[in-house]
Amino acid sequence: MIESIINRASCGRLEAPAPSKEHMELMFQAALRAPDHRGLKPWEYIVFEGEEALNRLGDYLLQASLKEQPDLGEEAQLKIKGKPHRAPMVIVAVAKAQNHPKVPHIEEVLSVGAGVQNLILGAYDLGYGVYWRTGGVAYNDYLKEPLGLGYEDTIVGFIYLGTPSIELKSKPVPKVEEFVRKG
Ligand SMILES: Cc1cc2nc3c(=O)[nH]c(=O)nc-3n(C[C@H](O)[C@H](O)[C@H](O)COP(=O)(O)O)c2cc1C
């Protein structure tokens, strides 16, 4: 387990097949065990799988981008629309924060971040390739409506999932003493 966490590597080159239904269930169970102050469960995961769903997500990305930048050129538009097709499955991870009086907003977003990391580690452990992206469009408010999100919701990432089409290379582990000190 600890080895799998240390050796984890993102994979930007993903192909079919996407994770199986059974494996997705396990990965989501892992995600839903994220630490969660006061049990607010501020998590939502929206799964886009297959050609039609990925096309739809591409349209959402493009329409939202055009609202911010109406003069986007044809090439840029095609690039944005094609982004979800970098994997057979994309999960949009969302913090549906409740803004509880005793739980600062950031803690709800952090809980989704922890959930995403659990999901990513699960995917890696099960042999899948995975890449956590945001890009500017995650912070584009126009994306919220087509995704069925409220204005207060936060997109924490687009999680690209599939089968690695290249050999995964783990990055060197940073030196512990450079980031850790005694208090
Ligand atoms: C919140 C968050 C957003 C990220 N967004 C992007 C992104 O938009 N594009 C990108 O290339 N990497 C992004 N990354 C980084 C990659 O997911 C990945 O961690 C990085 O390429 C390092 O690779 P590694 O995970 O194998 O160490 C993001 C990471 C986090 C935590």
The ligand as an SDF file (V2000), in Angstrom:
LIG
                    3D

 31 33  0  0  0  0  0  0  0  0999 V2000
   -5.7150   20.5250   -8.2180 C   0  0  0  0  0  0  0  0  0  0  0  0
   -4.7580   20.0680   -9.2890 C   0  0  0  0  0  0  0  0  0  0  0  0
   -4.9230   20.5270  -10.5670 C   0  0  0  0  0  0  0  0  0  0  0  0
   -4.0500   20.1470  -11.5880 C   0  0  0  0  0  0  0  0  0  0  0  0
   -4.2530   20.6150  -12.8580 N   0  0  0  0  0  0  0  0  0  0  0  0
   -3.4110   20.2540  -13.8370 C   0  0  0  0  0  0  0  0  0  0  0  0
   -3.6350   20.7140  -15.1640 C   0  0  0  0  0  0  0  0  0  0  0  0
   -4.5950   21.4110  -15.4590 O   0  0  0  0  0  0  0  0  0  0  0  0
   -2.7350   20.3420  -16.1020 N   0  0  0  0  0  0  0  0  0  0  0  0
   -1.6480   19.5460  -15.8130 C   0  0  0  0  0  0  0  0  0  0  0  0
   -0.8540   19.2550  -16.7070 O   0  0  0  0  0  0  0  0  0  0  0  0
   -1.4340   19.0880  -14.5620 N   0  0  0  0  0  0  0  0  0  0  0  0
   -2.2880   19.4110  -13.5670 C   0  0  0  0  0  0  0  0  0  0  0  0
   -2.0800   18.9420  -12.3010 N   0  0  0  0  0  0  0  0  0  0  0  0
   -0.8680   18.1200  -12.0100 C   0  0  0  0  0  0  0  0  0  0  0  0
   -0.9840   16.6800  -12.4570 C   0  0  0  0  0  0  0  0  0  0  0  0
   -2.1890   16.0820  -12.0040 O   0  0  0  0  0  0  0  0  0  0  0  0
    0.2010   15.8280  -11.9420 C   0  0  0  0  0  0  0  0  0  0  0  0
    0.1560   15.7290  -10.5510 O   0  0  0  0  0  0  0  0  0  0  0  0
    1.5430   16.3970  -12.3730 C   0  0  0  0  0  0  0  0  0  0  0  0
    1.6480   16.3600  -13.7650 O   0  0  0  0  0  0  0  0  0  0  0  0
    2.7250   15.6290  -11.7430 C   0  0  0  0  0  0  0  0  0  0  0  0
    2.6930   14.2930  -12.1010 O   0  0  0  0  0  0  0  0  0  0  0  0
    2.6850   13.1610  -10.9790 P   0  0  0  0  0  0  0  0  0  0  0  0
    1.3090   13.1970  -10.3580 O   0  0  0  0  0  0  0  0  0  0  0  0
    2.9840   11.8850  -11.7030 O   0  0  0  0  0  0  0  0  0  0  0  0
    3.7420   13.5070   -9.9940 O   0  0  0  0  0  0  0  0  0  0  0  0
   -2.9650   19.2680  -11.2830 C   0  0  0  0  0  0  0  0  0  0  0  0
   -2.8190   18.7930   -9.9740 C   0  0  0  0  0  0  0  0  0  0  0  0
   -3.6950   19.1900   -8.9900 C   0  0  0  0  0  0  0  0  0  0  0  0
   -3.5140   18.6630   -7.5840 C   0  0  0  0  0  0  0  0  0  0  0  0
  1  2  1  0
  2  3  1  0
  2 30  2  0
  3  4  2  0
  4  5  1  0
  4 28  1  0
  5  6  2  0
  6  7  1  0
  6 13  1  0
  7  8  2  0
  7  9  1  0
  9 10  1  0
 10 11  2  0
 10 12  1  0
 12 13  2  0
 13 14  1  0
 14 15  1  0
 14 28  1  0
 15 16  1  0
 16 17  1  0
 16 18  1  0
 18 19  1  0
 18 20  1  0
 20 21  1  0
 20 22  1  0
 22 23  1  0
 23 24  1  0
 24 25  2  0
 24 26  1  0
 24 27  1  0
 28 29  2  0
 29 30  1  0
 30 31  1  0
M  END
$$$$
